[in-house]
């Protein structure tokens, strides 16, 4: 079982947590995160563009969390994307708005409250009888196991009984246990039987956890959804009324995922499992039973009451029914025969019958009357009538791959066009005795139905042969074959038979379906695309029902929404593609239901607005919430403007948000409406919305649709970004395995900043990220050590070096400035993992090198303070608490670091100095590696012939020196490669023609030289970095000999050398005792090193 780690020592963590609390108290007391639009006088006479320039703003938000529990680390990961951005945008001098609401609409809270009521009836008001009943259950389980052993004939019954007992005792978790697991005392759980109690219990916990996290949230703007907040209720009323008037909300009969238990549609957020699944439509083909097999006849007898029985198959390909040669059933499946009405009965699975009962196929609606049950194996050999088939009478045969969870459990067989059908028929014909069938039942050969250019008139046999499929057990290959055959037939196929002979399959498919339905030989059938379980633990069906729905997918509205998406920044192509894919399939969406919490549908008050439909434009509500009900999320008290909920009429909302006419008479003074409007006009549209990727197929795309319909174009969203899910320690978070953390638990365990650093380090793309506890734990030590060093340096600055700066000072300052710029580029791109790498980890590495390379003379006081100041500023967006301590306590800055601006270097970074710094570190490593290689070679040579001579040449135990050979010219082959790139380079396009490079390499006999292409790729990167002109000059952008001479003192100290000298290749060749092989291998930027004894 995966477990979270335990911390052995916590003193350093506790010290940091105490500092974090100090910072948080200060930020809240100074109200640093409360932000308002500029006043009316400040905005007077300014154009919109002038307002943006003079008073820049940034508004970021994330999907408000559902208040049926505490925030977990996954919530924190999504929150962090806005939190880090808010911190950075503040440093650009913008008015930053980061609000946080609380979602309570829908079924989850009501369903959980109802469970608690049932459990109180079962176990008592404080669940005091639970342990007693559990003991009885264990006793019953033991007795069942004993009976199973003693009574052999009842083994099957015993197993079944045992299975049910185990499911009750271990497979199901009671709601009161869930409440206990999230920290609710048992004595308090009874209060949660009232759904409204949840609304008062969990939001304060979320607020406290966010504050402990250091979130820069303006809590004045928070609110609850539903009519629990009458102001928000009025806002939702305006929204749905407007959509209704615009014709975006319609009423009509349509398929929807439906919970029979709850008696209403079950939309994504009402589901325990199966989020994202919609209705899948089929054609239900009715195949009249002409003659039952003897076994089936014996099982069914006269139970059907004289009704005509039809086996019903669900098909996606009605156009192929002409080629039916038999029908398949699963031999292990139990089928029911269900009364459709007084005259007809259908054979299918119970699951399929449940769907039919809510689609008008079985009457009365919702009533399922099972007349008989029969094993699939007994049905084999039954003769049926095949509608529209060239062979009107066919037999039922067995098939291994029939699923009881898809379709009706009955499968039509068209072996000419279905690879599964063809291969199964082939297997049955090969081994009729094995499959226990009469060979005559499988005697009909495949019938040509569709012709395709690629596979001719027998697509399935051709594809099966092509993929070398041998058996119906080759399920992976058959799945591939099915996709090939279906696409080829649908897109390129032509009908060979039937009323629509000669027409394309695309045109014929709906016509054949309609003809079958009109003839009474088929009906429309639908079922969920996958298993959908409601919050009330009900397996959902597809129902055909009259309902209010949002007409997503309507061509004009879809086109408008595609236009919004085209101009919106999605931060990655992967996110954009996910939106585009959703827009391609998203269709009508039920927006009303009767159970749960929510706002009443204004024109049809028996319904409530569904939980994903009241959550699409609420980001605009944040802009005015603090003026309507500041300080209370339920809107129980009017805010500073003294406006009541009744005064917020549809006309007032329209005036504020959509520049509608001011109503006359008006329910409130115009200056109050204008105060609301000023806040909205200033902050909207939002700059970014960040969310987990699983909300793209619903909530985020709904937000695009609704913004496109309701708001003017200048208020459409500017950007949305999506992140993956968060794993913990490389594994999926799961309470059952112990591998889970709430936000509160993470902060208690690691402190806020160590948690925040690890969230930033977890990842930024749409792939799943990973919070590593070991990283969080290591960050505690890193932060603690950093603070101690900063404090020591500031106290000891008198003893640091002062006065003129040396070469290493110049390099360090340039590296600091370069890292400032690189870090900013990653904050701009919302790539927080990379921002952390350069602004935190690499920033400290640069300091470590500087400290090391100046050990002989000491670090310069001004640069140490410059580094400390910038180290605090660069990490402020991600880890503001210890940054605040450095800023306010160690550096004694009067104002909070939350008010500090991003540091901008006073002069441009000199790339030649940056490269010189990289060269120095690389050279040190190369020299160390050279010595290690030499020692390894000497060790290997010991005991061999010539070993004494080698030892005579160099003894590492004796005083040693090193000669560094610097070349100023490159090898001839490299010069040729550079000339090739130059000849293939277009100055106008600033591009290298790779095809021409290849051609010239062939001409110069370098194409097979393994050194050539890597060198050319490296050279092209150099062109991109420094520009083509500089790269073609080929000279290093710095003096190699000069840099090496600056490095000599450090080199001698760190490598324990008695002497070291830098020689040009030309000088070395004139000097006795130098190794010509090493000299000749030297290149510009890659000097040679020769060790010797002094």
VOVEXPA-368911 format. One record per residue (C-alpha): residue in one letter; x, y, z. Coordinates in pm, whole numbers, plus 32768, in hexadecimal, padded with zeros to 4 digits. Example, Ala and Ser with C-alpha at 12.3 -4.5 7.8 and 13.67 -1.06 7.14 Angstrom:
// VOVEXPA-368911
a84CE7E3E830Cs85577F9682CA
This chain:
// VOVEXPA-368911
x800080008000x808C81547F9Ex80BD823980C8x811D83A580F2x826B83E0819Cx82A18430830Bx8388854D836Fx848D84F48474x8505865384D1x8415877C84CFx84CD8899857Fx85358947843Bx83D8891983AAx833689A684E4x841B8AD584D9x83B98B18836Fx82468AE683BDx82608BEB84D2x82F98CE283D9x81E58C8F82DFx80D78CDC83E0x81788E2D8426x81748E8582B4x800C8E128284x7F948EDD83AFx804290118325x7FB18FE981C6x7E528FC1824Fx7E6E90E28344x7EED91C3822Ex7DDA913F8143x7EDE911B8031x7E09903D7F53x7CCF91117F56x7CC291CA7E0Cx7BCD92BF7D74x7BA393657C24x7C2794C97C07x7B3495CE7C8Cx7A4B96937BACx7B2797C77BD0x7C6097017B72x7BB896827A36x7B1D97CC79D1x7B71982E786Ax7C4096F47821x7C03961676F3x7BFF94997722x7D6194827695x7DDA9596777Cx7D3E94E178A6x7DF993A17848x7F4294627837x7F1595337971x7E6594317A48x7ECA92D779C8x7E0391B37A5Ax7E0B90397A62x7CE88F577ABCx7D248DE27AE8x7C398CD57B66x7C058B5E7B7Dx7ACB8A837B95x7A378AB27CECx7A51896F7DB6x792488A87E29x78E188CA7F9Cx78A987628003x79FE873D80A5x7B5187DB80DEx7C37884D7FC8x7D2C873D7F65x7E8587617ECCx7DF187427D6Dx7D21887A7DB2x7E5C89267E2Ex7F1488CB7CEDx7E0C89757C16x7DF48A9C7D07x7F708AC17CFCx7F6B8B0F7B87x7E9C8C487BCCx7F498C8E7D16x80A78C937C7Ax802B8D657B57x7F848E5A7C46x80CB8E817D05x818C8EC67BC7x808C8FB67B34x808C90817C77x820390B37C42x81B991517AF0x80FB92677BA1x7F9F91EE7B43x7E6191ED7C10x7E3F90777C3Fx7CF18FD27C83x7CEE8E697CFBx7B968E077D85x7B118CBC7E0Ax79A48C4C7E17x78F98B177EA0x782A8A2A7DCAx7707897B7E76x761589467D53x75A187ED7CEEx757986947D81x76B586367E46x766286F27F89x74F086947F84x753F85287F31x763F8517804Cx754C85B98141x744384BA80E2x753C83A0811Bx758184238279x7409842582C1x73EF82B88253x75238257831Dx749883048454x735A8235842Cx743080FD840Bx7539813B8517x74A9824985FDx74DA83C5860Bx764B83A38666x7678825C85A4x76A581AD86F1x761380648672x770980498551x780D7F79860Bx77007E8F8691x766B7E578536x77C57E2A84A5x78097D1385A1x76C57C698539x77327C8483D0x78817BE3841Ax77CF7AC784D1x76E57A9183A9x780F7A8B82C0x78C079868395x778578AD839Ex776078C98226x78C7785881F3x7891773582E3x775276CD822Dx780976DE80E4x791075E8815Dx781C74F88208x770974F68103x77A974A77FB3x766874B07EDFx762576177F4Dx777D76917EE6x76F877767DD5x75F778137EC0x76FD783A7FCFx77EB78EE7EE4x76DC79DE7E7Ax76767A277FDFx77DE7A578049x78197B477F29x76F77C237F94x77697C2680FDx78CC7C85809Fx78487D9A7FBDx77817E2680E0x78987E0E81DDx79C37E838112x795A7EFB7FBBx787380138029x78D5813D80FEx77C681E681C9x77A0835E81AFx77DB838F8324x792982DA82FDx798783C181DEx793684EB82BCx7A10845F83D1x7B2D842582DAx7B3085998280x7B40860283ECx79D58637844Fx799985C085B8x789584AB85C9x77BB857186BBx779E868985B9x774C85AE848Bx75D585AC84CFx75CE8722847Cx763186CB8315x74DB862A82E0x7473878F8291x750887E88139x75218956819Cx760E890182BAx7716889881BDx770889FA8133x77738A8D8280x7871898182E3x7963895381C2x79948AB4812Ex7A3D8B3B826Cx7B2A8A0F8261x7B808A5B80F5x7BC08BC9814Fx7CA08B6A8274x7D638A6E81A1x7D998B6B8089x7E138C6E8182x7F038B718217x7F7B8B2D80B5x7FBD8CA28089x7EC08CD07F6Ex7EA08E347EEEx7D228E267EEEx7C328F4A7F12x7B388E9E7FFBx7A448FC27FEEx79D28F3F7E9Cx79808DDA7F0Ax78228D487EF4x77508C0E7F00x768C8B997DD1x75158B407DD1x73FE8C057E78x74C78BE97FBAx75548D367F3Fx74358E0B7EB9x75208EF47DFAx75C18DD57D3Bx74688D3F7D0Dx73FC8E837C61x75348E767B86x74E78D117B14x737C8D757AD6x73F28E8A79ECx74E48D9C793Cx73E58C8A78F0x72D28D83789Ax73B78E25779Cx741E8CD77705x72AE8C7676F1x72508DBB7640x73748D8C754Ex72F08C3374F5x74208B85758Ax734D8AC9768Ax724189F375E7x714088F1764Cx711587A7759Bx713786307593x729C85B67592x737F84A67617x742684E77763x74E38422786Dx73DC83E17977x73CD83517AD7x728E82877B0Dx72CC828F7C84x72E6840C7C8Fx71DB843C7B85x72A585437AC7x73C4857379D1x751C85227A5Ex7618861B79D5x7793860B79F9x77B286A67B53x769385D07BD7x775884937B92x782483B07C70x78B983047B3Dx78A4833879C5x78E184AD79A4x78ED85107836x781683F277B3x76E8845376E0x75D983927629x764582A57512x75348279740Dx74F8812B735Cx73F6808A727Fx73397F7D733Fx72FB7E69723Bx71CB7D8A7284x72037C1F721Dx70C97B4E7247x70FB79F872E0x707578F571EBx70DA77BB72A4x718177A073F9x729676A4742Ex721B757E7501x72DC75F47636x72557757761Ax70F576DB75DDx710576097719x7184772F77E6x7086782A7760x6F527751773Ax6E1678207733x6E9D79377813x6E857A3E7701x6D0A7A377707x6CD17A127594x6DA77B3F753Bx6E7A7B407400x6FE77B347471x70FB7BF973C7x726D7BDE740Bx72EA7D467409x74487D9F7390x74E07EFD73B0x75A57F5A7279x7667808B7206x765A8009709Ex74EF7FDB702Dx755A7FF76EBFx76087EA36ED9x74D07DE36F47x74A07D666DE4x75CC7C816E1Bx75617BDD6F62x75B57A696F64x756E7A1970D0x754E7AB77229x763F7A95734Ex76047A7574C2x76F47A5075E7x76DB78F57678x772F797077D8x76317A8C77D2x74DC7A717877x73CF7B0C779Cx72787B817801x713B7B837733x708E7CCA7784x6F2B7D357733x6F317E59763Fx6DB67E6E764Ax6C937D77763Ex6CF67CF474E7x6E747CF274D6x6F977C8A75B0x710D7CCD7587x72307BE975D7x73627CAE7651x74297CF3778Fx73827D9378BDx746D7EBA7894x73EA7EF97734x72817ECE77A5x72B67FDB78B2x732280CC77A1x71FC807176C0x710980A777E0x7163821877EBx7160824C7672x6FF581F37627x705680A4758Dx6FD07FE076B5x6E878056774Ax6E1D80D2783Fx6F4881BB7872x703D814A797Ax6F8E7FFC79B0x70527EC17961x6F907D7A7957x70777C4F792Ex6FAE7B2678ABx70C77A2778A1x723F79F778C4x7315791C77E5x748978CB77CFx75347937768Ex75B577D57658x744F77547647x73EC784F7539x74F277CB7442x7442771E7320x730B77FC732Bx7288786171D3x723479D271A5x71BD7ABE7097x72CF7BB07020x72337CFF6FB2x729A7D7E6E58x73917C596E32x73CF7BA86CE7x73AC7A696DB8x726C7AB06E7Fx728B798C6F71x73CC79517038x743F789D7171x74C5790F72C1x763578B072F8x772878D5741Ex783479E6742Cx794B7A0A752Ax79667B85751Ax77FD7BF2755Cx77F97CE67682x76CE7D03776Fx773A7E6B77BAx771B7EED7656x75EA7EF17578x74DB7DEF75BDx75B47CB875D6x75257C487484x76007C827351x759F7C7B71E2x76A27BC7710Dx77107C5E6FBFx78577BA56F6Ex788D7C616E28x78C87DA96EE1x79107D55704Dx7A647CB57097x79E57C2F71E8x78BC7B897140x798F7AF67027x7A977A65710Ex799479D471FFx78D6793470DFx7A1F78A3705Dx7A70781171B6x7914777971D7x792A76D67080x7A81764370D1x7A1675A9721Ex7899757A7227x78B9745A7322x798D752C740Ex789176477408x776D7550741Ex76B975C972E5x7618752471BBx76F3757A708Ax75B775D36FC6x757976F970B0x76BB779A7031x768D77386EC6x763D788E6E30x776C792C6D89x77BF7AA16DB2x76E07B7B6CD6x77767CA86C1Ex76CB7DE76C99x77C77F026C6Cx78DC7F396B6Ex7A167FFD6BCAx7B38806A6AEBx7C3E7FD06BD2x7BA17E846C34x7A9B7E3D6B2Bx794F7D946B81x79CD7CCE6CADx7A6F7DCC6D95x7A757CFA6ED3x7B1A7BC06E3Fx7C1D7C9C6D92x7C797D5C6ED0x7C857C1C6FA1x7D777B876EA4x7E447CC76E96x7E727CCD7013x7EB07B557021x7D987B18711Cx7D7479A77173x7C687997727Fx7B527A5D7326x7C3A7A627454x7D227B56739Ax7C5D7C747434x7D687D82740Cx7D917D467297x7C177D24726Bx7BE27E79730Ex7CD87F0E7212x7C2E7E5470F5x7AD97ED27162x7B4E803B7157x7BEA800F6FFEx7AB77F626F6Ex79C1805B7001x7A7D818F6F89x7AB680FD6E2Ex794A80976E0Bx78B781DB6E92x799582D56DDDx79D8821E6C96x78CB81126C7Ex77B380ED6B7Dx767680206BB5x765E7EE46ADDx75017E726B42x73B07EEB6BBFx72D780186B7Ex740281046B89x74E8803D6AA5x75EF811D6A00x75E582266B11x770982736BF6x76FD81D26D4Ex76FD832C6DEFx75BC83836D38x751A822C6D55x755581F16ECCx744582DF6F50x735582796E3Ax736F81046E89x733E81516FFBx720882206FB6x717C81166ECEx71AC80046FD5x710780D670E4x6FE281367000x6FB07FC56FAEx6F997F707120x70D37E9B7107x71AE7F7C71DEx71A1809972D8x728A81A77358x735181327484x745681E3755Bx752A8193768Cx7647823D774Bx779A822F769Ex7824818C77D9x77BE8137793Cx7728826879EAx76E2825B7B5Fx762883797C05x768484107D56x756383457DE2x761282037D6Bx751881C67C53x758281347B03x750782377A0Ax745281FB78C2x740682CC7790x72AA8360779Ex71E984087687x713985247733x70AE86807712x719D876D77BDx723C88C277BBx738D88B87711x74A189A1769Fx74BC89857526x76348952751Bx76A388E673C2x75A389C3730Fx76658A3271D6x765A8BAC7202x76A98B9C7377x77BB8A9E733Bx785B8B7B7230x78538CA4731Dx78F98BD4742Ex7A028B55733Cx7A508CC272F4x7A7E8D037467x7B688BD97485x7C338C467357x7C8F8D9173FAx7CBE8D06755Ax7E158CA375DDx7E128B34764Ax7F828B2A76B3x7FBA89E275FAx7F4D893E74B4x7EE2880B7578x7DE488DD7637x7D69898374F7x7D3A882F744Ex7C7587B3757Dx7B8988DF755Dx7B6688AD73E6x7B1A873C7415x7A0E87907518x796C88927434x795A87877324x7880869B73F2x77DA876B7503x7663876D74D6x752587C67590x755487CD770Ax743E87A2780Cx744A88D978E6x7337888D79E2x72E687857AE7x720087557C10x72E186CA7D24x73FE876D7DDFx745F88D47E28x744A89F07D2Ex739E8B237CA4x72398AFF7C28x72028B077AB0x71428C527A9Ex703B8BF67999x70088A8F7A0Fx70398A8C7B8Ax700E89137BB0x717688FE7B30x72C7896C7BBCx73E789E97AE6x74E088CB7ABCx763688E47B66x770A890E7A2Cx76178A0A7998x761D8B057AB9x779A8B027AB3x77FA8B87795Dx78148D037981x78308D317AF9x798F8DBF7AC9x78DF8F077A6Fx78238EF97BBDx79718F0D7C75x799E906F7BF4x786E90F27CB4x783F8FFD7DD4x78FD90D07ED4x781391F87E99x76D991227EB3x772790527FEAx78869096806Bx78F68FB28183x77E18EAD8176x77DF8D998073x766D8D51809Bx76058EB78049x75458EDA818Dx75AB904681B9x75BC915480ADx771891D48054x77A09339805Ex76AE93B67F53x757E9344801Bx74E3928F7EF0x73E5917F7F3Cx73C0903D7E6Ex726690AD7DF7x730191E37D5Ax73E2910B7C7Dx72E690D87B67x733590467A11x733891A87981x743D921B7A80x751E90F07A38x74F9913178C3x7559929E78F6x768F923F79C1x7712911F78EFx7693915A778Fx766492D47770x74EA92AC7768x740893DB7793x73E1945B78F5x728093FE7965x717B950979A3x70F994F27AA8x7230945E7B4Bx7238938C7C87x7377943C7CFAx742E95897CC2x74FE95997B87x763D95F77C43x762D94AB7CFEx760293E77BBBx772394B07B26x780094567C4Fx77C292E57C03x77F3931F7A92x794293D07AC9x79CF92A37B83x795591B77A71x79CD928F7950x7B2492B179EDx7B6B91477A49x7AB3908D7933x7B008FC97862x7BCC8EE2793Dx7D358EB478CFx7D538D42791Ax7C848C21799Cx7D478AF17A0Cx7CB289997A37x7CF688267A33x7CDD879678D3x7BAA86C17922x7ACF87FA7925x7B14884E77B7x7A0287607734x78FB8808780Ex7926893478F2x7A3589F27833x799289C376E0x78408A227775x78E78B6277F2x79558BB2768Ex77F78B757602x77508C4B770Dx78468D6B76F2x78188D6E7579x769D8D7E759Fx767C8E7176C2x779E8F6976BDx7820906075BAx79618FEF750Ex7A4390D575D8x79DC90137711x7A2D8EB9768Ax7B368DEE774Ax7C9E8E4676F4x7D368CF6774Fx7CFD8BA277ECx7E098AAC7851x7DE1893E78B0x7EBA8861798Bx7ECB86EC79C2x7E64863B7AFDx7F4D862D7C27x7FEC84E87C94x808884BD7DEAx81DD84157DFFx81B983997C99x806A82EC7CDAx7EFE834A7CBCx7E7883EE7DF6x7D9383007EB1x7D0C83038013x7CDF818A800Fx7E5681537FDCx7EC1826680CBx7F6383257FACx7EA5846C7FD2x7ECF85C58068x7DDB86E080A1x7E5D8841807Cx7E4F886781F5x7F128724822Fx8021878F8138x804C88E381E1x80558847833Bx8156874A82C2x823F882381F3x81D8898B8229x81468A6F811Fx827F8ACC805Ax8310896B8043x81B988F77FCAx81A28A157ECFx830189D37E49x82AB88657E15x816488BE7D64x822689A47C7Bx832488907C43x8211878F7BF7x81D787FC7A8Ex811588EA79AFx80998832787Ax7F5E8764783Fx80108622789Ax7FDE85B37A01x80C8865C7AF8x816D85CB7C2Dx818B865A7D8Bx82B985B17E26x82B885B87FA2x843085827FAEx845986C07EE1x8377877D7FD2x843E86FB80F9x8589875B8052x84FE88B88012x84D888ED8189x865088C681B8x869D89928080x85C78AB880F6x864C8AA6825Ax87B68A9E81E2x87788BBE80F0x86DF8C9A81FDx88008C5682E9x89008CAE81DAx884C8DF0817Bx88398E5982E9x89A98E0C831Fx8A168ECE81E8x894E90068240x89D4900683A3x8B368FC58329x8B3790AE81FDx8C49918A8295x8D3590638276x8CE09026810Ax8DB590B87FF4x8D7592227F90x8E0793087E87x8E5392BE7D17x8DB8918B7C75x8E8490757BD7x8E3D8F967AADx8D798E957B76x8CA08FAB7C06x8C4890157AA4x8BF08EB27A3Ex8B1B8E7C7B75x8A568FBD7B48x8A128F6979DCx89A58E087A38x88B78E917B41x88208F807A43x88068E70793Ex874D8D8C7A30x86618EAA7A8Cx86038ECE791Cx85E58D5878DBx850D8D2A7A12x84298E4479A4x83F98DA5784Ex837C8C6778F8x82948D2179E3x82068DD178B0x81C98C807809x812F8BF0794Dx82408AE67953x82778ADE7ACAx835289AA7AD4x844E8A5A79F2x84248BA67AAAx84808AEC7BE9x85A78A417B43x86488B847ACEx85CE8C737BDCx86098B927D09x86E68A637CCCx87CF8AED7BBBx87D48C3F7C6Cx886B8B967D9Ex895B8ACE7CC4x89DE8C147C30x8A1C8C977D8Fx8AC88B517DF3x8BBA8B6D7CCFx8C038CDA7D19x8C468C8A7E87x8D308B727E1Ex8DEF8C297D0Cx8E2D8D5C7DE7x8E8D8C9A7F1Ex8FEE8D297F14x8F7F8E977F0Fx8E1A8E7F7F95x8CCB8EE17EFFx8C78904C7EB8x8B8890DE7FBBx8AB4919D7EBBx8A8290677DE5x8A288F8C7F0Fx891790827F73x88AB90A07E08x888A8F257DF5x87C98F0A7F40x86D7901A7ED6x86958F757D86x86888E177E18x85608E8D7EEAx84B68F3F7DC9x84D88E257CCBx84378D237DACx83248E087E33x82128D8F7D43x824C8C257DABx82C88C377F14x82748D8D7FA5x82998D3C8118x840F8D098134x843A8E158029x837A8F018111x84608EA58232x85978EF18161x84FE903580E2x846690C3821Ex8533902C8339x868D8FED82A6x869C910A81A9x85C291ED8283x84E792688164x83C6933B81EAx82B192B78104x8243915080CDx82E7908E7FB3x8182905F7F31x819C91CD7EC6x82F791AD7E27x832991C27CB0x83DB90CB7BCFx855391187BBFx85BF91957A6Ax873991967A27x87B792F779E4x8881928E78B2x8853917D77AAx88F7902F77F5x8A3F8FF8773Dx8A258E9A76A3x8BA08E847678x8BD38E9D77F0x8AC18D9A782Ax8B728CAE773Ax8CBC8CF277E5x8C218C8B7931x8B988B4B7898x8CEF8B0E77FCx8D9B8B30794Ex8CBA8A3279F9x8CD0894578D2x8E4B896178C9x8E6D89147A3Cx8D9B87DC7A0Cx8E65877578DAx8FB287A07991x8F3086D47AB8x8EB585C879C7x900885CC7916x90BE858E7A5Dx8FCA84777ABCx8FFE83D27967x917683EA798Bx916E834C7AE5x908D82377A65x917C81F27945x92A781EA7A31x91F780F77B1Bx91A1801679F8x930680217978x939C7FB27AC4x942E7E577AB3x943B7E62793Bx956C7E927863x95CA7FFC785Ex9520804F79A6x966180C87A47x969781B67926x95368243794Ax956882777ABBx96AD83237A73x95F78412798Fx94EA84797A8Ax94B984227BF6x937184B27C84x9400849B7DE6x951985907D99x94F2870A7D69x944587437C1Dx93FA884B7B1Dx9325886C79E6x9360890F7895x922C898D77DCx925489A17663x91778AA275B5x913D8A8A743Cx90D38BAB7360x90868AE17227x8F8E89CA71E4x8FCF887B7139x8FA888806FC3x8E71879C6FBFx8DBC889170A4x8E1589B86FC4x8D8788F66E9Cx8C4288B36F5Ex8C1E8A226FB7x8C518A836E4Bx8B4489876DE6x8A4D8A256EDBx8AAB8B7E6E5Bx8A6E8B136CF1x891A8A826D52x88B18BB46E1Cx87B78CB46D9Ax87E98E0A6E34x86928E816DBDx85D88D616E64x86D58D396F80x86BD8BC46F3Fx87A78AA36EEDx873B89C06DCFx876D88636E67x874A87B66D17x886488886C8Bx893A883C6DBFx891286CA6D7Bx896A86FA6C0Bx8AA887BD6C61x8B1286BD6D68x8B0185B26C59x8BCF868A6B6Cx8CDA86BD6C78x8CE5854D6CDDx8C6D85A16E3Cx8B1684FD6E36x8B9B83C06EDCx8C71847D6FD8x8BBC84477125x8C48858E71A9x8BAF86687098x8A35866F70DFx8A4D869B725Ax8B4087B77222x8A59885D7123x892C8841720Ex89F788DE7325x8A6989EF7239x88FF8A3C71D1x88A18A63733Fx89C28B557363x893B8C197237x87E88C3272E2x88878CA47428x89848DA373AAx890F8DF1724Ax89938D677101x8A978E7670CDx8B418E3D721Ex8B308CC371F9x8BD18CC470A0x8CF38D917127x8D378C5A71FDx8E008D1972FCx8DA28CDF7467x8CE58E0E74E9x8DE78E317600x8F5F8E0C762Dx8F928CA17688x90F38CD8770Bx90828E0777D3x8F648D4A787Ax90468C2278CBx914B8D06796Bx90378D9D7A47x8FDD8C3B7AA7x91428BC87AFFx913C8C267C75x8FFA8B607CAAx907B8A477BCFx91B98A1E7C9Ax90FA8A227DE1x8FDE893A7D86x90BE883A7CD3x91DB88547DCFx92D788BD7CC7x943189477D0Ex94348A007BC3x93588A367A94x93918AF17951x92CE8B4D7819x93868B2676CCx93158B63756Ax93428A387482x94548AF673D0x950F8B3F7516x94EC89D57587x9584894F7447x96BB8A237486x96DB89A975EBx97908868764Ax96DE87527704x957F879A7683x94AA867B75FFx946E86BA748Ax934785C9747Cx928B86967582x92F387DC74DAx927187687388x912086FF741Fx90E2885B74ABx8FD0892E7408x8F478A8C744Ax8E598A687573x8EE1890E75C0x904689327644x9130880F7685x91B187BB77E3x92FA8718783Cx935486B3799Fx94BE869D7A0Ex958986847B4Ex963987B97BC7
